[in-house]
Amino acid sequence: YKLIKILNRLPAVHDEVFIKALNTVKPRRGVTLKVCPRTAASSWGIWRAVVVVPDDFAKNYGPEERFGIYLHELAHIKSLDSAKYMIMALCKAMFWFSPAGSAALERYRGHLEVDCDHRVLATGKISPMDYARLITRAVDRQHHLMPAISSSFQDVSRRFGYIFEDSSLLPGKKDRVAAATAPGDSILTI
């Protein structure tokens, strides 16, 4: 309930790139774009869905990058992932004592991310290589804002494996991960 109140107080913004992404994904219901300082791009809600972006989002990401991020967040909304996350939270609370249960829920969360990746790539509006670079850049920028949801090297590598599984762009899995990252990206630096 508190989260709903906070989301309702956030200012709505207009971004032509967001409208373009809405027209591409065509979610089942209306979606509002809102701005919040010190947050990562995220989506919330089932009936009155909201995409929340940081206040410096337009400054830090170009139109093509924003479009890819919007597509990803709208894919979460279209597939009702907020409802799935609520059910996962309930299961985690009920089975808090089971490490296997927590691991299974984390694995399922990863599958939801991969599902969104596939939905974004299925639009044909972004190449697998550009999308992998965008994921790397977004995770690298967001890890200090929301460490609880930031991806580990293993999570990002797994997502890259799925992104490129049907692609013949690059010869080997390790090469794909290395080619998708720019030098100095901390998420993939050991």
Accessible surface in RSA format (square Angstrom, percent):
REM  Atomic radii and reference values for relative SASA: ProtOr
REM  Chains: A
REM  Algorithm: Lee & Richards
REM  Probe-radius: 1.40
REM  Slices: 20
REM RES _ NUM      All-atoms   Total-Side   Main-Chain    Non-polar    All polar
REM                ABS   REL    ABS   REL    ABS   REL    ABS   REL    ABS   REL
RES TYR A   1   188.63  88.1 148.45  84.5  40.18 104.5 112.58  84.6  76.05  93.7
RES LYS A   2   165.82  80.9 163.00 100.0   2.81   6.7 106.53  95.9  59.28  63.1
RES LEU A   3    76.27  42.5  72.45  51.8   3.83   9.6  73.41  51.6   2.86   7.7
RES ILE A   4    92.35  52.6  92.32  68.8   0.04   0.1  92.35  66.5   0.00   0.0
RES LYS A   5   100.92  49.2  98.31  60.3   2.61   6.2  50.31  45.3  50.61  53.9
RES ILE A   6    83.51  47.5  83.01  61.8   0.50   1.2  83.15  59.9   0.36   1.0
RES LEU A   7    18.84  10.5  18.68  13.4   0.15   0.4  18.84  13.2   0.00   0.0
RES ASN A   8    85.82  59.2  64.18  62.0  21.65  52.1  23.21  55.9  62.61  60.5
RES ARG A   9   177.02  74.3 146.71  74.8  30.31  72.2  75.51 103.2 101.51  61.5
RES LEU A  10    25.57  14.2  19.78  14.2   5.79  14.6  20.32  14.3   5.25  14.1
RES PRO A  11    83.54  60.9  73.61  67.1   9.92  36.1  83.54  69.0   0.00   0.0
RES ALA A  12    66.28  60.9  38.54  59.5  27.74  63.1  38.82  54.7  27.46  72.7
RES VAL A  13    63.18  41.6  42.98  38.9  20.20  48.7  51.10  44.4  12.08  32.8
RES HIS A  14   132.99  72.7 100.56  69.9  32.43  83.0  80.72  83.2  52.27  60.8
RES ASP A  15    22.81  16.0  17.66  17.6   5.15  12.2  12.91  30.4   9.90   9.9
RES GLU A  16   117.85  67.7 110.74  83.8   7.11  16.9  61.77 119.5  56.08  45.8
RES VAL A  17    20.21  13.3  18.67  16.9   1.54   3.7  20.13  17.5   0.08   0.2
RES PHE A  18     7.02   3.5   7.02   4.3   0.00   0.0   7.02   4.3   0.00   0.0
RES ILE A  19    65.20  37.1  65.20  48.6   0.00   0.0  65.20  47.0   0.00   0.0
RES LYS A  20   117.42  57.3 113.48  69.6   3.94   9.4  66.57  59.9  50.85  54.2
RES ALA A  21     0.00   0.0   0.00   0.0   0.00   0.0   0.00   0.0   0.00   0.0
RES LEU A  22    34.58  19.3  31.95  22.9   2.63   6.6  32.09  22.5   2.49   6.7
RES ASN A  23    93.02  64.2  87.44  84.5   5.59  13.5  25.60  61.6  67.43  65.2
RES THR A  24    38.32  27.3  12.30  12.5  26.02  62.0  12.49  16.8  25.83  39.1
RES VAL A  25    17.14  11.3   9.72   8.8   7.42  17.9  13.76  12.0   3.38   9.2
RES LYS A  26   141.10  68.8 128.89  79.1  12.21  29.1 102.99  92.7  38.11  40.6
RES PRO A  27    24.16  17.6   6.45   5.9  17.71  64.4   6.45   5.3  17.71 110.1
RES ARG A  28   157.88  66.3 117.09  59.7  40.79  97.1  62.71  85.7  95.17  57.7
RES ARG A  29    49.85  20.9  35.60  18.1  14.26  33.9  42.80  58.5   7.05   4.3
RES GLY A  30    62.68  77.3   0.00   N/A  62.68  77.3  44.49 122.1  18.19  40.7
RES VAL A  31    17.53  11.5   0.00   0.0  17.53  42.2   0.30   0.3  17.23  46.7
RES THR A  32    56.99  40.5  52.90  53.6   4.09   9.8  22.96  30.8  34.03  51.4
RES LEU A  33     5.05   2.8   1.98   1.4   3.07   7.7   1.98   1.4   3.07   8.3
RES LYS A  34    22.97  11.2  22.97  14.1   0.00   0.0   7.51   6.8  15.46  16.5
RES VAL A  35    24.51  16.1  23.87  21.6   0.64   1.5  23.87  20.7   0.64   1.7
RES CYS A  36    29.00  21.9  29.00  32.3   0.00   0.0   0.01   0.0  28.99  31.3
RES PRO A  37    82.31  60.0  76.13  69.4   6.17  22.4  76.13  62.9   6.17  38.4
RES ARG A  38   179.71  75.5 154.49  78.8  25.22  60.1  72.91  99.6 106.80  64.7
RES THR A  39    18.90  13.4  17.98  18.2   0.92   2.2   6.73   9.0  12.17  18.4
RES ALA A  40     0.24   0.2   0.00   0.0   0.24   0.6   0.24   0.3   0.00   0.0
RES ALA A  41     8.99   8.3   1.38   2.1   7.61  17.3   1.38   1.9   7.61  20.2
RES SER A  42    15.52  13.1  13.60  18.1   1.92   4.4  13.87  29.5   1.64   2.3
RES SER A  43    20.58  17.4   5.47   7.3  15.10  34.8   0.06   0.1  20.52  28.7
RES TRP A  44    86.15  34.6  86.12  41.7   0.03   0.1  81.65  43.5   4.50   7.3
RES GLY A  45    28.34  34.9   0.00   N/A  28.34  34.9  22.34  61.3   6.00  13.4
RES ILE A  46    28.74  16.4  24.71  18.4   4.03   9.7  24.83  17.9   3.91  10.6
RES TRP A  47   202.07  81.1 190.20  92.1  11.87  27.9 163.11  87.0  38.96  63.2
RES ARG A  48   177.47  74.5 162.75  83.0  14.72  35.1  77.00 105.2 100.47  60.9
RES ALA A  49     1.60   1.5   0.00   0.0   1.60   3.6   0.00   0.0   1.60   4.2
RES VAL A  50    13.78   9.1  13.78  12.5   0.00   0.0  13.78  12.0   0.00   0.0
RES VAL A  51     0.10   0.1   0.10   0.1   0.00   0.0   0.10   0.1   0.00   0.0
RES VAL A  52     4.81   3.2   4.81   4.4   0.00   0.0   4.81   4.2   0.00   0.0
RES VAL A  53     4.30   2.8   4.30   3.9   0.00   0.0   4.30   3.7   0.00   0.0
RES PRO A  54    17.85  13.0  16.73  15.2   1.12   4.1  16.73  13.8   1.12   7.0
RES ASP A  55    91.97  64.4  61.94  61.6  30.03  71.0  22.64  53.3  69.33  69.1
RES ASP A  56    51.98  36.4  47.31  47.1   4.67  11.0  17.64  41.5  34.34  34.2
RES PHE A  57     7.19   3.6   6.63   4.1   0.56   1.5   7.07   4.3   0.11   0.3
RES ALA A  58    70.18  64.5  54.21  83.7  15.97  36.3  54.45  76.7  15.73  41.7
RES LYS A  59   170.35  83.1 132.71  81.4  37.64  89.6  90.24  81.2  80.11  85.3
RES ASN A  60    31.70  21.9  21.39  20.7  10.31  24.8   5.32  12.8  26.38  25.5
RES TYR A  61     9.58   4.5   7.30   4.2   2.28   5.9   7.27   5.5   2.31   2.8
RES GLY A  62    29.60  36.5   0.00   N/A  29.60  36.5  24.55  67.4   5.05  11.3
RES PRO A  63    72.41  52.8  71.44  65.1   0.97   3.5  71.88  59.3   0.52   3.3
RES GLU A  64   133.66  76.7 127.17  96.2   6.49  15.5  69.60 134.6  64.06  52.3
RES GLU A  65    53.58  30.8  51.75  39.2   1.83   4.4  25.38  49.1  28.21  23.0
RES ARG A  66    26.45  11.1  26.45  13.5   0.00   0.0   0.23   0.3  26.22  15.9
RES PHE A  67    13.23   6.6  13.23   8.2   0.00   0.0  13.23   8.0   0.00   0.0
RES GLY A  68     0.03   0.0   0.00   N/A   0.03   0.0   0.00   0.0   0.03   0.1
RES ILE A  69    11.40   6.5   9.98   7.4   1.42   3.4  11.40   8.2   0.00   0.0
RES TYR A  70     2.26   1.1   2.26   1.3   0.00   0.0   0.00   0.0   2.26   2.8
RES LEU A  71     0.79   0.4   0.26   0.2   0.53   1.3   0.26   0.2   0.53   1.4
RES HIS A  72    19.88  10.9  19.88  13.8   0.00   0.0  14.60  15.0   5.28   6.1
RES GLU A  73    15.79   9.1  15.79  11.9   0.00   0.0   0.00   0.0  15.79  12.9
RES LEU A  74     0.00   0.0   0.00   0.0   0.00   0.0   0.00   0.0   0.00   0.0
RES ALA A  75     4.03   3.7   3.13   4.8   0.90   2.0   4.03   5.7   0.00   0.0
RES HIS A  76    12.29   6.7  11.50   8.0   0.79   2.0   7.26   7.5   5.03   5.9
RES ILE A  77     3.35   1.9   0.73   0.5   2.62   6.3   3.35   2.4   0.00   0.0
RES LYS A  78    62.20  30.3  62.01  38.1   0.18   0.4  29.37  26.4  32.83  35.0
RES SER A  79     9.26   7.8   1.01   1.4   8.25  19.0   5.82  12.4   3.43   4.8
RES LEU A  80    66.24  36.9  64.37  46.0   1.87   4.7  66.22  46.5   0.02   0.0
RES ASP A  81     0.92   0.6   0.90   0.9   0.02   0.0   0.90   2.1   0.02   0.0
RES SER A  82    19.96  16.9  14.01  18.7   5.95  13.7   9.80  20.9  10.15  14.2
RES ALA A  83    27.64  25.4  26.78  41.3   0.86   2.0  27.16  38.2   0.48   1.3
RES LYS A  84    64.17  31.3  62.25  38.2   1.92   4.6  40.57  36.5  23.60  25.1
RES TYR A  85    71.46  33.4  67.10  38.2   4.37  11.4  62.93  47.3   8.53  10.5
RES MET A  86   109.89  56.9 100.85  66.7   9.05  21.5  65.16  55.4  44.73  59.3
RES ILE A  87   107.88  61.4 106.81  79.6   1.08   2.6 107.84  77.7   0.04   0.1
RES MET A  88    19.36  10.0  18.55  12.3   0.81   1.9  19.10  16.2   0.26   0.3
RES ALA A  89    62.16  57.1  50.27  77.6  11.89  27.0  56.92  80.2   5.23  13.9
RES LEU A  90   109.22  60.8 104.47  74.7   4.75  11.9 108.52  76.2   0.69   1.9
RES CYS A  91    39.84  30.1  39.74  44.3   0.10   0.2   4.90  12.4  34.94  37.7
RES LYS A  92    86.94  42.4  84.67  51.9   2.27   5.4  54.35  48.9  32.58  34.7
RES ALA A  93    67.64  62.2  46.43  71.7  21.21  48.3  56.42  79.4  11.23  29.7
RES MET A  94   105.70  54.7  86.51  57.3  19.19  45.7  77.97  66.3  27.73  36.7
RES PHE A  95    96.87  48.5  95.41  59.1   1.46   3.8  95.41  57.8   1.46   4.2
RES TRP A  96   191.90  77.0 168.99  81.8  22.90  53.8 147.80  78.8  44.09  71.5
RES PHE A  97   127.56  63.8 103.09  63.9  24.47  63.7 108.57  65.8  18.99  54.4
RES SER A  98    28.19  23.8  25.64  34.2   2.55   5.9  14.25  30.4  13.94  19.5
RES PRO A  99   113.37  82.6 101.04  92.1  12.33  44.8 109.01  90.0   4.36  27.1
RES ALA A 100    76.84  70.6  63.03  97.3  13.80  31.4  71.32 100.4   5.51  14.6
RES GLY A 101    22.46  27.7   0.00   N/A  22.46  27.7  21.58  59.2   0.87   2.0
RES SER A 102    32.93  27.8  31.68  42.3   1.25   2.9  21.37  45.5  11.56  16.2
RES ALA A 103    63.26  58.2  50.54  78.0  12.72  28.9  58.32  82.1   4.94  13.1
RES ALA A 104    61.37  56.4  48.94  75.5  12.42  28.3  56.24  79.2   5.12  13.6
RES LEU A 105    30.06  16.7  30.00  21.5   0.06   0.2  30.06  21.1   0.00   0.0
RES GLU A 106    77.00  44.2  72.10  54.5   4.90  11.7  43.02  83.2  33.98  27.7
RES ARG A 107   120.33  50.5 112.43  57.3   7.90  18.8  48.10  65.7  72.23  43.8
RES TYR A 108    90.16  42.1  88.85  50.6   1.31   3.4  69.11  51.9  21.05  26.0
RES ARG A 109    52.06  21.9  52.06  26.5   0.00   0.0  20.22  27.6  31.83  19.3
RES GLY A 110    21.02  25.9   0.00   N/A  21.02  25.9  21.02  57.7   0.00   0.0
RES HIS A 111    81.01  44.3  75.79  52.7   5.22  13.3  48.56  50.0  32.45  37.8
RES LEU A 112     7.65   4.3   7.56   5.4   0.09   0.2   7.65   5.4   0.00   0.0
RES GLU A 113    27.86  16.0  27.86  21.1   0.00   0.0   9.38  18.1  18.48  15.1
RES VAL A 114    12.73   8.4  12.73  11.5   0.00   0.0  12.73  11.1   0.00   0.0
RES ASP A 115    51.21  35.9  47.53  47.3   3.68   8.7  18.47  43.5  32.75  32.7
RES CYS A 116     0.00   0.0   0.00   0.0   0.00   0.0   0.00   0.0   0.00   0.0
RES ASP A 117     1.45   1.0   1.45   1.4   0.00   0.0   1.25   2.9   0.20   0.2
RES HIS A 118    70.89  38.7  66.71  46.4   4.18  10.7  42.25  43.5  28.64  33.3
RES ARG A 119    95.09  39.9  87.32  44.5   7.77  18.5  28.29  38.7  66.80  40.5
RES VAL A 120     1.52   1.0   0.29   0.3   1.23   3.0   1.52   1.3   0.00   0.0
RES LEU A 121    34.46  19.2  20.95  15.0  13.51  34.0  21.25  14.9  13.21  35.6
RES ALA A 122    88.52  81.4  46.91  72.4  41.61  94.7  60.07  84.6  28.45  75.4
RES THR A 123    43.92  31.2  15.76  16.0  28.16  67.1  25.18  33.8  18.75  28.3
RES GLY A 124    64.66  79.7   0.00   N/A  64.66  79.7  32.05  88.0  32.60  73.0
RES LYS A 125   119.49  58.3  88.27  54.2  31.22  74.3  38.44  34.6  81.05  86.3
RES ILE A 126    25.79  14.7  14.42  10.7  11.37  27.4  20.88  15.0   4.91  13.3
RES SER A 127    48.14  40.7  38.05  50.8  10.10  23.3  39.67  84.5   8.47  11.9
RES PRO A 128    34.41  25.1  34.41  31.4   0.00   0.0  34.41  28.4   0.00   0.0
RES MET A 129    26.75  13.9  26.75  17.7   0.00   0.0  26.75  22.7   0.00   0.0
RES ASP A 130    75.10  52.6  70.48  70.2   4.62  10.9  15.15  35.7  59.96  59.8
RES TYR A 131     3.29   1.5   3.29   1.9   0.00   0.0   2.60   2.0   0.69   0.9
RES ALA A 132     0.00   0.0   0.00   0.0   0.00   0.0   0.00   0.0   0.00   0.0
RES ARG A 133   114.99  48.3 110.93  56.5   4.05   9.6  43.97  60.1  71.02  43.0
RES LEU A 134    10.61   5.9   7.55   5.4   3.06   7.7  10.20   7.2   0.41   1.1
RES ILE A 135    10.67   6.1   7.90   5.9   2.77   6.7  10.67   7.7   0.00   0.0
RES THR A 136     0.56   0.4   0.56   0.6   0.00   0.0   0.56   0.8   0.00   0.0
RES ARG A 137    80.91  34.0  79.96  40.8   0.95   2.3  36.61  50.0  44.31  26.9
RES ALA A 138    12.50  11.5  12.50  19.3   0.00   0.0  12.50  17.6   0.00   0.0
RES VAL A 139    15.26  10.0  14.17  12.8   1.09   2.6  15.26  13.3   0.00   0.0
RES ASP A 140    33.12  23.2  28.79  28.7   4.33  10.2   1.02   2.4  32.10  32.0
RES ARG A 141    88.91  37.3  82.21  41.9   6.70  16.0  20.01  27.4  68.90  41.8
RES GLN A 142    33.84  18.9  33.73  24.7   0.11   0.3   7.70  16.4  26.14  19.8
RES HIS A 143    78.20  42.7  75.48  52.5   2.72   7.0  48.56  50.0  29.65  34.5
RES HIS A 144   112.08  61.3  88.34  61.4  23.74  60.7  72.73  75.0  39.35  45.8
RES LEU A 145    40.13  22.4  19.91  14.2  20.23  50.8  19.99  14.0  20.14  54.2
RES MET A 146    49.57  25.7  45.66  30.2   3.91   9.3  49.26  41.9   0.31   0.4
RES PRO A 147    97.78  71.3  83.10  75.8  14.68  53.4  83.36  68.8  14.42  89.6
RES ALA A 148   103.99  95.6  61.71  95.2  42.29  96.2  74.19 104.5  29.80  79.0
RES ILE A 149    82.67  47.0  72.53  54.0  10.14  24.4  74.01  53.3   8.66  23.5
RES SER A 150    36.48  30.8  15.04  20.1  21.44  49.4   6.00  12.8  30.48  42.7
RES SER A 151    13.75  11.6   9.92  13.2   3.83   8.8   0.30   0.6  13.45  18.8
RES SER A 152    57.01  48.2  47.00  62.7  10.01  23.1  51.08 108.8   5.94   8.3
RES PHE A 153    90.65  45.4  85.32  52.8   5.32  13.9  85.32  51.7   5.32  15.2
RES GLN A 154   118.91  66.5 115.14  84.1   3.77   9.0  33.99  72.4  84.92  64.4
RES ASP A 155    39.65  27.8  38.35  38.2   1.30   3.1  10.44  24.6  29.21  29.1
RES VAL A 156     0.00   0.0   0.00   0.0   0.00   0.0   0.00   0.0   0.00   0.0
RES SER A 157    17.23  14.6  17.23  23.0   0.00   0.0  16.63  35.4   0.60   0.8
RES ARG A 158    62.84  26.4  58.44  29.8   4.40  10.5  26.48  36.2  36.36  22.0
RES ARG A 159    22.92   9.6  22.89  11.7   0.03   0.1   8.09  11.1  14.83   9.0
RES PHE A 160     0.71   0.4   0.48   0.3   0.23   0.6   0.71   0.4   0.00   0.0
RES GLY A 161    15.07  18.6   0.00   N/A  15.07  18.6  11.31  31.1   3.75   8.4
RES TYR A 162    68.12  31.8  66.45  37.8   1.67   4.3  41.04  30.8  27.08  33.4
RES ILE A 163     9.59   5.5   0.27   0.2   9.32  22.5   1.00   0.7   8.59  23.3
RES PHE A 164     0.23   0.1   0.23   0.1   0.00   0.0   0.23   0.1   0.00   0.0
RES GLU A 165    96.64  55.5  65.27  49.4  31.37  74.7  25.28  48.9  71.37  58.3
RES ASP A 166   133.64  93.6  96.25  95.8  37.39  88.4  44.32 104.3  89.32  89.1
RES SER A 167    23.49  19.9   9.13  12.2  14.36  33.1  14.81  31.5   8.68  12.2
RES SER A 168   115.17  97.3  82.70 110.4  32.47  74.8  52.33 111.4  62.84  88.0
RES LEU A 169    96.98  54.0  71.09  50.9  25.89  65.1  74.11  52.1  22.87  61.5
RES LEU A 170    40.06  22.3  35.39  25.3   4.67  11.7  36.90  25.9   3.16   8.5
RES PRO A 171   120.24  87.6  82.23  75.0  38.00 138.1  95.09  78.5  25.14 156.3
RES GLY A 172    25.85  31.9   0.00   N/A  25.85  31.9  25.85  70.9   0.00   0.0
RES LYS A 173   115.72  56.5 107.28  65.8   8.45  20.1  58.79  52.9  56.94  60.7
RES LYS A 174   179.75  87.7 170.77 104.8   8.98  21.4 117.40 105.7  62.35  66.4
RES ASP A 175    75.82  53.1  72.60  72.3   3.22   7.6  16.18  38.1  59.63  59.5
RES ARG A 176    38.50  16.2  38.50  19.6   0.00   0.0   1.18   1.6  37.32  22.6
RES VAL A 177    17.00  11.2  17.00  15.4   0.00   0.0  17.00  14.8   0.00   0.0
RES ALA A 178    67.29  61.9  51.44  79.4  15.85  36.1  57.41  80.8   9.88  26.2
RES ALA A 179    41.54  38.2  22.94  35.4  18.60  42.3  34.97  49.2   6.57  17.4
RES ALA A 180     0.56   0.5   0.00   0.0   0.56   1.3   0.00   0.0   0.56   1.5
RES THR A 181    25.70  18.3  13.46  13.6  12.24  29.2   1.43   1.9  24.27  36.7
RES ALA A 182    56.23  51.7  47.51  73.3   8.72  19.8  51.56  72.6   4.68  12.4
RES PRO A 183   139.45 101.6 106.02  96.6  33.43 121.5 118.82  98.1  20.62 128.2
RES GLY A 184    74.74  92.2   0.00   N/A  74.74  92.2  38.61 106.0  36.13  80.9
RES ASP A 185    27.16  19.0  24.07  24.0   3.09   7.3   1.09   2.6  26.07  26.0
RES SER A 186    60.93  51.5  48.38  64.6  12.55  28.9  44.73  95.2  16.20  22.7
RES ILE A 187    25.30  14.4  15.35  11.4   9.95  24.0  19.34  13.9   5.96  16.2
RES LEU A 188    28.81  16.0   8.00   5.7  20.81  52.3   8.62   6.1  20.20  54.4
RES THR A 189    91.03  64.7  66.66  67.6  24.37  58.1  62.90  84.5  28.13  42.5
RES ILE A 190   191.48 109.0 127.15  94.7  64.33 155.0 152.94 110.1  38.54 104.6
END  Absolute sums over single chains surface
CHAIN  1 A    10787.0       8861.1       1925.9       6835.2       3951.8
END  Absolute sums over all chains
TOTAL         10787.0       8861.1       1925.9       6835.2       3951.8
